[in-house]
Amino acid sequence: MMSQSKDIRFILNNENISEYLNPTLIVLDYLRKKRKLTGTKEGCREGDCGACSILIGESICGKINYKVFNSCLLPMGEIDKKHVVTIEGLNQNELNIIQKLFVQEGAAQCGFCTPGFVIALTGFLMTSSDFSDCKAIEAIAGNLCRCTGYMAIKRVAIKLCEIFQALTESDPAAHNDRISFLISSKVLPTYFLDIEKRLNQITSESQPAIDNQCENIFIAGGTDIFVQNPEKLKTSKPLFLLNKFELQGIWIKENTCFIGATTSVEEIKQNPVLQDLFPNIVTYFNLVASAPIRFRATLGGNITNASPIGDMTIFFIALNAKISLTDGKNHREMFLKDLFLDYKKLDKHDEEIIEWLCFPLPQGDYRFHFEKISKRKHLDIATVNSAIFLQIKDNIIQKIDISMGGVAPTPLYLSQTVEFLKNKKMSNRVFDQVIKIVQSEISPISDVRGSERYKRLLARQILFIHFYKLLPDSLSQEVLL
Amino acid sequence: MKNSEAILHVKGESLFVDDIPLQHGTLYADLFVSPITSGEITHIDISSATNVDGVMAVLLANDIPGKNQIGNIIEDEPLLVDQKIHFIGQPIAVVVGNSPETARQGLNAIHIEYEKTEAVFDPRIAFSAGKLISPPRTFSIGDTEKTWAKCDIIVEGQCETGAQEHVYLETQAAYAIPKENGGLKIYSATQAASGVQKIIAHVLNVPMNKIEVDVPRLGGAFGGKEDQATAWACMVALASFTLKRPVKICLTRCQDMCWTGKRHPYSSDFKMGLTKEGLILAYEVTFYQNAGAHADLSPAILERTLFHTTNTYFVPNVKATGVSCRTSLPPNTAFRGFGAPQAMFVFEAALYKAANRLGKKVRELQKMNLLQDNKVLPYGMIVKNSRAKKCWNRLVKEYDIHKIEKRIQKFNQVNPFVKKGIAIMPVCFGISFTSTFLNQASSLVHVYLDGSVGISTAAVEMGQGVKNKIKKVAGQTLGIHDERIRIESTNTVRIANMSPTAASTGADLNGQATKMACLMIVDRLSRLAHTLLNAQKADSISLKDEKIYLNENQTEISWENLVNSAYFARISLSAQAFYATPHIFFDKKVEKGKPFAYFVYGASITEVTLNCLRGNYYINSVKVIHDAGTSLDPLIDRGQIEGGIVQGIGWNTCEEIIHGHDGQLLSKDLTTYKIPDVYFAPHDIQIKFLDIPNTLGLYSSKAIGEPPFLYGIGAYFALLNAMKAFRPELNMEFSSPKTPEKVLLALYE
């Protein structure tokens, strides 16, 4: 059964488009094959290289907001009423400053990754709260280059920041209307000025009522499903969950923090409440994928993907999180840690989706740490990840929760370990004892991310790091050697 | 100067093979490949596949009109499996459909039965079983056997260096279009247009002049498209020839990673004898090269391994043996460095071990043994103009190695779980194809009536900036601005019998040919100007800045005027020139000769910081003195050095090829095979050019492509030093890449 084509209306660069298309058609294919916009390149089709980066502008409360996405993982159904910008849409008679710097610094060698980098840096100029080098580097962290060794590209980023820091100093209004500012500094073509108005003019049919029974596949950010099975999706009836506003957002109610299931990883990272609760959350979450993926990947998607090393899952299991599931009619709640039955097997019916996750707001003196170890530090899947929540009184462990991923068929809550540590004072001796319990609780296998021996060693190292970070004086180096 | 390639790139307007507008009626090829490592096909049924709606053809080995053979050096590799299967991913059938999707449906409908035979993955086991690609070769000088007794210490050991996936961002691609004469035009993402042309002609049994191969540019290659772009071009050529329709193929990343060869993994044994002061007296080494199932370029790669056995050091007694072992992997292939990195890694490991035994710093031994003029290399070439010491001395002085060492010592004293390490990596790399006959190139220069210039050469642009360098050479020789010059695609119709763009020689060979062709035109134009200006016999004419000069005085004749006058005077404004590198030779019978035009030297200091709790690390800096002669284009050369370093670091650190028990590739996508990203790349790379003209090079320059890759080896030994700072009694093993897993296991075992 072919999925039904839908009328999708959007602006592609400077052109209004209305087309009947399969909503699961991948934007990259549409751009390259149907529109012959070949500046957007296919490098991996799994969101790892960024060669297919495009900008998507979305009107939120009448204000347009741009983000960089990997078009290889983006279905056409998601660009309805949006502004799609490819490298061709940035070109003007003269090269803009990003393009000029790329030429000047020798930052384009074979050129295959170059348009993606230009898009990423344009996105940086359009959205970044400040023009610092590290923010610029973060913006290109999802783009791979095999020729330059990144040095020339970093020089571009740094010079770009210098230029724009100077420009904003002389024009304090620059931050208020970023689009106009970037048009006047010739980064963007002038047509960007009208896009907001044009987008708001695009009216669309009202979304069909939600009926979970009739669609046979749920798509949230799509950052995994479009990697795993793009073929199957072409003949499916997808329900795009990102259109369901009731699944979005972060709110506090009765000393409990709720996070809507389609809240993106980036939104969680940027949330002031969560940043307040977990001061290192930005550092932790920067190790989760790249910015374009974090914009798309959702909390609920990461959980239902059922990966034993899902970063969100591991993070929230240690916070004793609960989730709510619904099939559109009934709702049920359970502890997140109880959702996982076996490898990729969940205590969830096919027609159920996660609505939200919640966790009790930590009170008093609590400590939290998240640890992720992977082959490459950034934009890699964890070999082992783990989170710990700890409350201490007079050096005695009062409350403790530890999660660990990559060491079993499911994300683990280390219940025996935690049980053992309650009411104990951490020391080298206790560590020696507890590590034996950890090793008995986990059952890692050798795979592409590491051998069993390595994962068992990592489990020990991570446990040490947790306590070394949270209770610095409780352990000494000797316990490891 | 404006880099016209880069201008296209930043606008997304540069066309790669997959971007070429398709002709009406274009079909799509996909491949049915072997699911098993080793065995024989007992039955194959394609009937369901051919019945799939939209599938136009399913082509098997017996549909090939000519020779089912794509082997380049040795004819041992079929295009399509006839009966015997040699590796997982070996092509069996070409499925052609009217869309990529139908082609995929077609190949899913193929039914195959087979009998499995035993597979071999370890080159040493293959060697013991006599499975060799070619007979072992030995390069030797002096007498190692007699020398061991004179040595104060002897160190022995084993080294493993890993495979490396090219990860050119543009995957393998080809597009074939029928021509009116029963021939074909093939757009191929290859480094070797003539190689592709020759093999397609064999496969289709047509003369080479019916096959036109055009290469617009490559989205990276690094050696991975020198020999291994051929198969895909042959597939679409076969399909297009059979169906008389345009046919395209573009591999997915996963297909590309699973089906194509990698840098050769090597397993090597070394033995080194030294005086107690650290002078190397003798060195013996055996390289077991894991060639994969077919020869590909393995014998040539092994040869370069042997040439670079002693890197930039002098050893009076050497015996180096290389064995190319046939295993059950996809044929491994060329990759930046072409066998030299594997050899140099082993030598550094031996030095490292010897220094530890002697209680000396590695750098003391490195310095003491650097190559000097008039020394003889194991293959008989006498070293002239050695810059090994010059690079070394500038390196330690300008970057102040003592200060770095002190800083690191202090850092390591105060940080219990974080340790720093450094290593110096000196490099000497020979320039020329080691197969002497390949050192030839030609250039075709057309000057058009308006004074614009079009140049065709054998050089393929793949990001290394060869078009820009050739443009610069032409502009300088013709005395005109670069903006007037266009470098055309690489095309077999315009240039015949091209050598691949490889071995770092692209700019050297094709630049020299272009210079010669331009000089021919300059000569004709100068003679015309001589006449036009009524000059005397002794007067000299020169062309610069688009003007004609008489005895260094500017005349009123401009470049455009002169070109125009030449046309009406019926003087040819086109020239074709041929260049062959002079004074190089090699006699394989005695394994002696002078295979290289010159050497590129350099040295680097790599600094790393290791987190000893997590086993992960980052590369702080790589500081380099590099001998680029008089750089033709410092911006391009800097980019080549930086890119080479990061690729070399990747090979030694995070890039790990992992196979399952049955030989299936597990690290088959960019999720599981990690190349350096912007954060993993060194925080700082400093490059200073030695800047001494190379009298043997193109406009005094030196080749640039491969040598910088070797600096990446420094990362391995810097990590080893950081590990030793944490565990001084560390059991030293030489197994690259040094992944966080290997680091952590070694630190706590």
Interface residues (C-beta under 8 A of the other chain):
Chain A: K36 T38 G39 T40 K41 E42 G43 C44 R45 E46 D48 C49 A51 T86 I87 E88 N91 L95 I98 Q99 F102 V103 E105 G106 A108 Q109 C110 G111 F112 C113 T114 P115 V118 I137 I140 A141 N143 L144 C145 R146 C147 T148 G149 Y150 M151 A152 I153 K154 V227 E231 I373 K375 R376 K377 H378 L379 D380 I381 T383 D447 V448 R449 G450 S451 R453 Y454 L457 L458 Q461 F464 I465 Y468 Q477 L480 L481
Chain B: K2 N3 E5 A6 I7 L8 H9 V10 K11 G12 E13 S14 L15 F16 D18 D19 P21 E101 R104 H166 V167 Y168 L169 E170 T171 R217 L218 G219 G220 F222 T252 R253 P416 F417 M462 G463 Q464 G465 L613 R614 G615 N616 Y618 L635 I636 R638 G639 E642 G643 G644 I645 V646 Q647 C654 E656 I658 L666 S667 D669 L670 T671 T672 K674 I675 P676 D677 V678 Y679 F680 A681 P682 I685 T739 P740 E741 L744 L745 Y748
